[in-house]
Amino acid sequence: MNTRSKFLLGGLLILGTASFLAAKSTAATAQFYLTPHELAERLKADDSFRENGMKVGGRVVPGTIVKSAGNKEVRFVMRDTMPGSEARFTVVYKGIIPDTFTDSVDVVVEGRLDAGNTFQATVLLAKCASRYENAPGKPGYAPGSQGGHPADVPKTPSAAPQT
């Protein structure tokens, strides 16, 4: 075997080993992102799916939020955002509750589903409004505008000073 063949064989061996290790580590740390409807369908097909860590995105059902006395634990029901879907899961989260967490807010929870179909969340993310606006009568509110951009801030960046 000549030197070039040995070099190519060694390069292929290194590339193959690196690819195998990358694929194996990605599979070990990958998480699913599902909706409640998709989660319910996966559980029907394979009940052992609940053992996997996953992220589930849905909407808080109004009136179901129950906070502990110290606001360090919250329990609520999450439903699918898709109209017509009846999939719902109870979620229990222990930790700091986001300020934007309220009824009917879209949430993403990360954790595992226990044997009683309660989602034990380790991460709770609540979507915030698409934009924040100053209220009428507050500093920065531009009369005649529909809210939004503050009156004393230019809408386009000013040109750089000439030297």
SVG drawing of the C-alpha trace seen along z (x, -y; Angstrom):
<svg xmlns="http://www.w3.org/2000/svg" viewBox="-63 -68 67 70">
<polyline fill="none" stroke="black" stroke-width="0.4" points="0.0,0.0 1.5,-3.3 1.7,-6.5 -1.2,-8.3 -3.6,-5.3 -2.5,-5.1 -3.1,-8.9 -6.6,-8.6 -7.5,-5.5 -6.4,-7.3 -8.4,-10.4 -11.5,-8.4 -11.1,-6.6 -10.8,-9.8 -13.7,-11.4 -15.9,-8.4 -15.1,-8.2 -15.8,-12.0 -19.1,-11.7 -20.1,-8.7 -19.3,-10.5 -21.1,-13.6 -24.2,-11.7 -24.2,-9.7 -23.9,-12.8 -26.6,-14.6 -29.0,-11.7 -28.3,-11.5 -29.0,-15.2 -31.8,-15.8 -35.2,-16.8 -38.6,-16.7 -40.7,-19.9 -44.3,-19.0 -47.8,-20.4 -50.2,-18.8 -52.0,-17.1 -48.8,-15.6 -47.8,-14.5 -51.1,-12.7 -50.7,-11.0 -47.2,-9.8 -48.4,-8.4 -51.1,-6.4 -48.5,-4.9 -45.8,-4.3 -46.4,-4.8 -42.7,-4.6 -42.3,-7.9 -43.1,-9.6 -39.6,-8.7 -38.0,-11.1 -37.2,-14.7 -39.2,-17.0 -40.4,-20.5 -44.1,-21.1 -45.7,-24.3 -49.3,-25.2 -51.6,-27.7 -52.6,-28.1 -56.3,-27.3 -57.9,-30.3 -58.8,-29.8 -56.5,-26.8 -53.4,-28.6 -52.8,-27.6 -49.7,-29.2 -48.2,-28.1 -48.0,-30.4 -44.4,-31.5 -45.0,-31.8 -42.2,-29.1 -44.5,-26.5 -47.3,-26.7 -49.8,-24.2 -51.9,-24.8 -53.5,-23.1 -52.1,-23.5 -54.0,-22.9 -53.2,-23.0 -53.3,-26.3 -54.8,-24.5 -58.6,-25.0 -60.6,-21.8 -57.9,-19.9 -59.0,-18.7 -55.5,-17.5 -54.8,-18.9 -52.1,-18.2 -51.6,-19.4 -48.2,-21.0 -46.4,-21.4 -43.4,-23.8 -41.2,-24.6 -39.0,-27.7 -39.2,-31.3 -42.4,-32.1 -42.1,-34.5 -43.8,-37.9 -45.6,-37.4 -47.2,-34.2 -51.0,-34.6 -54.2,-33.0 -54.4,-32.3 -50.7,-33.0 -48.7,-30.8 -46.1,-28.8 -43.2,-26.4 -42.4,-23.9 -39.5,-21.5 -39.4,-18.4 -40.9,-14.9 -44.4,-13.4 -45.0,-11.3 -47.1,-8.1 -50.2,-10.2 -50.0,-12.3 -48.8,-15.3 -46.0,-17.2 -43.2,-17.8 -41.6,-21.0 -38.0,-22.0 -38.3,-25.1 -41.2,-27.4 -41.2,-30.1 -44.1,-32.4 -44.4,-34.3 -44.7,-38.0 -46.7,-40.5 -45.4,-41.1 -44.6,-44.7 -44.8,-46.9 -46.4,-50.4 -46.6,-53.4 -50.1,-53.9 -51.9,-57.2 -50.9,-60.0 -47.6,-58.4 -44.2,-59.9 -43.2,-59.1 -46.7,-58.7 -47.3,-60.6 -50.8,-62.1 -52.5,-61.1 -50.4,-58.0 -51.9,-54.6 -49.5,-54.0 -46.2,-52.5 -43.3,-54.7 -42.3,-57.3 -42.7,-61.0 -39.2,-62.1 -37.3,-59.3 -36.6,-59.6 -38.1,-56.8 -35.1,-56.7 -31.5,-56.8 -29.8,-60.2 -27.0,-60.5 -23.5,-60.3 -21.8,-63.6 -19.6,-64.9 -16.0,-65.6"/>
</svg>
